[in-house]
């Protein structure tokens, strides 16, 4: 009787281990996850957000799906570095049921599916689910179990498409700018740098030009990045067929011209934009738009704040508490105690 009971216990323990797994697999039995240094293609499907594919061409990474565009090299490198750190730590469930897979968030709408290649050979095919006290849950192609893994950083895999793209529009040394041309409905504005900046509006000199305000305009563009992109939009949709404004910044010694057209509102206060020689449609913030859709007064010196302050002081009523000129014998109720005590 005792032997029968013992045999039954062993049987059910074996079945339970088969169902939920144990943490006693040897390291040799755990799947290899980390990828080699030189993977050249990575596919990421982040739940129901669609697939993003990055491919290394030459020494640069590019996004090849859902668009063809230069990739953000820093983010691509962070992804590759993260892939090299992946390591299976323990088996969580040897033969997970569909309910367990759902519990661990392996449904297609929630899981992150990553496939990495080198020269056309698949080096990793893993799906990442829920993260918990025992680590990041993962399933590996060809293995039925659920494993806890280390080295997974969700931010390295779950970026929006725009986060994988190179958002740089312009990059130049603002100190090398020597000329600015702005075209908009208020007429052309032109600025030229000598010892100081000088400017004209519709061919006439701008009086009281503020050098710092011209410099601020240059600094708005010398390290300009897009907020987003307008992929698939027509010129009519973006307003870039008849731009609201255009700016060109020229650098000294013929080092280059940087031209940006500003189109319609994309969302909120941001506008579509396009740089000369590039078909990419960018979305830029309001602070950039305001440097192009502008007028001469925006470049003039502000009125003398000191004079304004003096006027305000002169208008102050005589007899106010703590002010010069307060008469002697101030009536009860004036100043300090509102009850006149």
C-alpha positions as CSV (number, residue, x, y, z in Angstrom):
1,X,0.0,0.0,0.0
2,X,2.8,2.3,1.0
3,X,4.7,1.4,-2.2
4,X,1.7,2.1,-4.3
5,X,1.2,5.5,-2.7
6,X,4.8,6.3,-3.2
7,X,4.7,5.2,-6.8
8,X,1.7,7.4,-7.4
9,X,3.4,10.4,-5.8
10,X,6.4,9.9,-8.0
11,X,4.2,9.7,-11.1
12,X,2.3,12.8,-10.4
13,X,5.4,14.7,-9.5
14,X,6.9,13.7,-12.8
15,X,3.8,14.9,-14.7
16,X,3.8,18.2,-12.8
17,X,7.5,18.8,-13.6
18,X,6.7,18.0,-17.2
19,X,3.9,20.6,-17.1
20,X,5.5,23.5,-15.3
21,X,9.2,22.7,-15.7
22,X,12.0,22.8,-13.1
23,X,14.9,25.2,-12.5
24,X,17.3,22.2,-12.5
25,X,18.3,22.0,-16.1
26,X,22.0,22.2,-16.6
27,X,23.5,25.1,-18.5
28,X,24.3,22.8,-21.3
29,X,20.6,22.0,-21.7
30,X,19.5,25.6,-21.7
31,X,19.2,27.2,-25.2
32,X,21.9,29.5,-26.5
33,X,20.4,33.0,-27.0
34,X,23.2,35.5,-27.5
35,X,24.1,36.4,-31.0
36,X,27.5,36.9,-32.6
37,X,29.0,40.4,-32.9
38,X,28.4,40.7,-36.6
39,X,24.7,40.1,-37.1
40,X,23.6,42.1,-40.1
41,X,19.8,41.9,-40.1
42,X,17.3,42.0,-37.3
43,X,13.5,41.7,-37.5
44,X,11.4,42.9,-34.6
45,X,7.6,42.5,-34.3
46,X,6.4,44.4,-31.3
47,X,2.9,43.0,-30.6
48,X,0.3,44.3,-32.9
49,X,2.5,47.3,-33.9
50,X,3.8,45.6,-37.0
51,X,7.3,44.5,-38.1
52,X,10.4,46.6,-38.2
53,X,13.5,45.3,-40.1
54,X,17.0,46.7,-39.7
55,X,19.8,45.7,-42.1
56,X,23.4,46.6,-42.1
57,X,24.7,47.8,-45.4
58,X,28.4,48.5,-45.5
59,X,29.1,50.0,-42.1
60,X,25.7,51.6,-41.7
61,X,22.4,50.3,-40.4
62,X,19.2,51.0,-42.4
63,X,15.5,50.6,-41.8
64,X,14.2,48.4,-44.6
65,X,10.7,47.8,-43.3
66,X,8.1,49.4,-43.1
67,X,10.0,52.1,-44.9
68,X,13.4,52.4,-46.5
69,X,15.4,55.0,-44.6
70,X,18.7,55.6,-42.8
71,X,18.6,54.1,-39.3
72,X,19.5,55.7,-36.0
73,X,23.0,54.3,-35.6
74,X,23.1,54.7,-31.8
75,X,19.8,52.8,-31.4
76,X,20.8,50.1,-33.8
77,X,24.0,49.5,-32.0
78,X,22.2,49.4,-28.6
79,X,20.0,46.6,-30.1
80,X,22.9,44.6,-31.4
81,X,24.7,45.0,-28.0
82,X,21.6,43.8,-26.2
83,X,21.3,40.7,-28.4
84,X,24.8,39.8,-27.3
85,X,23.8,39.9,-23.6
86,X,20.9,37.5,-23.8
87,X,21.2,34.4,-21.7
88,X,18.7,31.7,-20.6
89,X,18.9,31.3,-16.8
90,X,16.3,28.6,-16.0
91,X,13.4,26.6,-17.4
92,X,10.0,28.0,-16.2
93,X,7.6,25.6,-17.9
94,X,8.7,22.6,-20.0
95,X,5.4,22.2,-21.8
96,X,3.3,25.3,-21.3
97,X,-0.4,25.2,-21.9
98,X,-2.2,27.8,-24.0
99,X,-3.4,29.4,-20.7
100,X,0.1,29.5,-19.4
101,X,1.3,31.1,-22.6
102,X,-1.4,33.7,-22.2
103,X,-0.4,34.3,-18.6
104,X,3.2,34.9,-19.6
105,X,1.9,37.3,-22.4
106,X,3.0,35.3,-25.4
107,X,-0.1,36.2,-27.4
108,X,0.9,37.7,-30.8
109,X,-0.7,41.1,-29.8
110,X,1.6,41.5,-26.7
111,X,4.8,39.5,-27.3
112,X,8.0,40.8,-28.9
113,X,9.3,38.5,-31.6
114,X,12.9,39.0,-32.5
115,X,14.8,37.2,-35.4
116,X,18.5,38.0,-36.0
117,X,20.6,36.9,-39.0
118,X,24.1,36.8,-40.2
119,X,24.7,36.5,-43.9
120,X,21.3,35.0,-44.4
121,X,21.7,32.4,-41.6
122,X,19.2,32.7,-38.7
123,X,21.1,33.1,-35.4
124,X,18.2,33.8,-33.1
125,X,14.5,33.4,-33.2
126,X,13.0,34.2,-29.8
127,X,9.8,35.6,-28.5
128,X,9.7,37.7,-25.3
129,X,6.7,37.9,-23.0
130,X,6.1,39.1,-19.5
131,X,8.8,40.2,-17.1
132,X,8.5,39.0,-13.5
133,X,10.3,38.2,-10.3
134,X,12.0,35.3,-12.0
135,X,13.2,37.4,-14.9
136,X,12.1,38.0,-18.5
137,X,10.0,35.2,-19.9
138,X,11.1,34.0,-23.4
139,X,10.3,31.2,-25.8
140,X,12.9,30.0,-28.4
141,X,12.1,28.6,-31.8
142,X,12.4,24.8,-31.8
143,X,12.1,24.6,-28.0
144,X,8.7,23.9,-26.4
145,X,9.5,25.5,-23.0
146,X,9.3,28.9,-21.4
147,X,12.6,30.2,-20.1
148,X,13.7,33.0,-17.8
149,X,16.4,35.1,-19.5
150,X,18.7,37.9,-18.5
151,X,20.1,40.7,-20.7
152,X,16.8,41.7,-22.2
153,X,16.0,45.5,-22.1
154,X,12.6,46.2,-23.5
155,X,13.5,49.8,-24.5
156,X,16.1,48.4,-26.9
157,X,13.5,46.4,-28.8
158,X,10.1,48.2,-28.5
159,X,10.8,51.6,-30.1
160,X,8.2,53.1,-32.4
161,X,9.3,53.1,-36.1
162,X,10.4,56.7,-35.8
163,X,12.7,55.7,-33.0
164,X,14.6,53.4,-35.3
165,X,15.1,56.1,-37.9
166,X,17.7,58.7,-38.2
167,X,16.0,61.9,-37.3
168,X,18.8,64.3,-38.1
169,X,17.9,67.0,-40.6
170,X,20.9,69.5,-40.2
171,X,24.2,69.4,-38.4
172,X,26.7,72.2,-38.7
173,X,28.8,74.6,-36.7
174,X,26.6,77.7,-36.0
175,X,29.8,79.8,-35.8
176,X,30.4,79.2,-39.5
177,X,27.1,80.7,-40.7
178,X,27.6,83.9,-42.7
179,X,24.3,84.5,-44.5
180,X,20.6,83.8,-43.9
181,X,17.8,84.1,-46.4
182,X,14.2,83.8,-45.2
183,X,11.2,83.8,-47.6
184,X,7.6,84.0,-46.4
185,X,4.4,86.1,-46.8
186,X,6.0,89.1,-45.1
187,X,8.6,89.4,-47.8
188,X,12.2,88.3,-48.0
189,X,14.5,88.8,-45.1
190,X,18.3,88.7,-45.6
191,X,21.1,88.7,-43.0
192,X,24.8,88.9,-43.6
193,X,27.6,88.5,-41.1
194,X,30.5,90.8,-40.9
195,X,31.9,92.0,-37.5
196,X,28.2,91.8,-36.5
197,X,25.1,90.7,-38.2
198,X,23.3,93.1,-40.5
199,X,19.8,92.5,-42.0
200,X,17.3,93.8,-44.6
201,X,13.6,93.4,-45.0
202,X,12.3,93.8,-48.6
203,X,15.7,95.3,-49.4
204,X,15.6,97.9,-46.7
205,X,17.9,97.8,-43.6
206,X,16.3,96.5,-40.4
207,X,16.8,99.2,-37.7
208,X,17.9,98.3,-34.2
209,X,18.9,94.8,-35.3
210,X,19.6,92.5,-32.3
211,X,22.6,90.4,-33.0
212,X,21.6,87.7,-30.5
213,X,18.2,87.2,-32.1
214,X,19.9,86.4,-35.4
215,X,22.3,84.0,-33.7
216,X,19.2,82.3,-32.0
217,X,17.8,81.7,-35.5
218,X,21.0,80.0,-36.6
219,X,21.1,77.9,-33.4
220,X,17.6,76.7,-34.1
221,X,18.9,74.9,-37.2
222,X,22.5,73.9,-36.6
223,X,21.5,70.7,-34.8
224,X,18.0,70.1,-36.1
225,X,16.2,66.8,-35.6
226,X,12.7,65.7,-36.7
227,X,9.9,65.0,-34.3
228,X,8.3,62.6,-36.7
229,X,7.9,61.8,-40.4
230,X,5.2,62.3,-43.0
231,X,5.7,59.1,-45.0
232,X,3.2,58.6,-47.9
233,X,1.9,62.2,-47.7
234,X,1.5,64.0,-51.1
235,X,3.0,67.5,-51.6
236,X,-0.6,68.9,-51.5
237,X,-1.3,67.1,-48.2
238,X,1.8,68.6,-46.6
239,X,1.7,72.0,-48.2
240,X,5.3,71.6,-49.5
241,X,4.1,72.2,-53.0
242,X,3.5,75.8,-52.0
243,X,5.5,76.2,-48.7
244,X,4.5,78.8,-46.1
245,X,8.2,79.7,-45.7
246,X,11.7,78.8,-46.6
247,X,15.1,79.4,-44.9
248,X,18.6,79.0,-46.3
249,X,21.7,79.3,-44.2
250,X,25.0,79.6,-45.9
251,X,28.3,78.7,-44.3
252,X,31.6,80.5,-44.8
253,X,34.2,79.4,-47.4
254,X,31.6,77.7,-49.5
255,X,31.2,74.9,-46.8
256,X,27.5,74.4,-47.8
257,X,24.0,75.7,-47.9
258,X,21.2,74.4,-45.7
259,X,17.7,75.0,-47.0
260,X,14.4,74.0,-45.3
261,X,10.9,74.5,-46.6
262,X,8.0,74.7,-44.1
263,X,4.6,73.3,-45.1
264,X,1.2,72.9,-43.4
265,X,0.4,71.9,-39.8
266,X,1.1,68.2,-39.3
267,X,-0.4,68.0,-35.8
268,X,-0.8,70.4,-32.9
269,X,1.7,73.2,-33.6
270,X,4.2,71.1,-35.5
271,X,4.6,71.5,-39.3
272,X,5.7,69.3,-42.2
273,X,9.1,70.3,-43.6
274,X,11.5,69.2,-46.3
275,X,15.2,69.9,-46.8
276,X,16.6,70.7,-50.2
277,X,17.9,67.6,-52.0
278,X,16.0,65.1,-49.9
279,X,12.6,63.7,-50.6
280,X,12.0,62.8,-46.9
281,X,9.1,64.6,-45.3
282,X,9.9,65.6,-41.8
283,X,7.8,67.0,-38.9
284,X,9.4,69.9,-37.0
285,X,8.4,71.7,-33.8
286,X,6.8,75.1,-33.5
287,X,10.1,76.7,-32.3
288,X,11.6,76.0,-35.7
289,X,8.6,77.0,-37.6
290,X,8.5,80.4,-35.8
291,X,12.0,81.1,-37.1
292,X,10.8,80.8,-40.7
293,X,7.3,82.2,-40.5
294,X,8.5,85.4,-39.0
295,X,8.7,89.2,-39.5
296,X,11.4,92.0,-39.2
297,X,10.3,93.1,-35.7
298,X,11.2,89.7,-34.4
299,X,14.9,90.6,-35.0
300,X,14.8,94.0,-33.5
301,X,16.1,95.0,-30.1
302,X,13.4,95.0,-27.4
303,X,12.4,98.4,-25.9
304,X,14.5,99.7,-23.0
305,X,13.3,97.7,-20.0
306,X,14.9,100.3,-17.7
307,X,12.9,103.1,-19.1
308,X,9.7,101.1,-18.8
309,X,10.6,100.4,-15.1
310,X,11.2,104.1,-14.5
311,X,7.9,105.0,-16.0
312,X,6.2,102.5,-13.7
313,X,7.9,103.9,-10.6
314,X,6.9,107.5,-11.5
315,X,3.2,106.4,-11.7
316,X,3.2,104.8,-8.2
317,X,0.7,106.7,-5.9
318,X,2.3,108.7,-3.1
319,X,1.8,107.4,0.4
320,X,2.0,103.7,-0.3
321,X,3.6,101.8,2.7
322,X,7.3,101.5,2.6
323,X,7.7,104.0,-0.3
324,X,9.7,107.2,-0.3
325,X,7.5,110.3,0.0
326,X,5.0,108.8,2.5
327,X,3.6,111.7,4.6
328,X,3.9,111.9,8.3
329,X,0.9,111.2,10.5
330,X,-0.4,108.3,8.4
331,X,-4.0,107.6,9.4
332,X,-4.9,104.5,11.3
333,X,-5.6,101.6,9.1
334,X,-2.8,102.4,6.6
335,X,0.0,99.9,6.4
336,X,0.8,97.0,8.8
337,X,-2.4,96.1,10.8
338,X,-5.5,96.1,8.6
339,X,-7.6,96.8,11.6
340,X,-5.7,100.1,12.5
341,X,-4.4,98.8,15.8
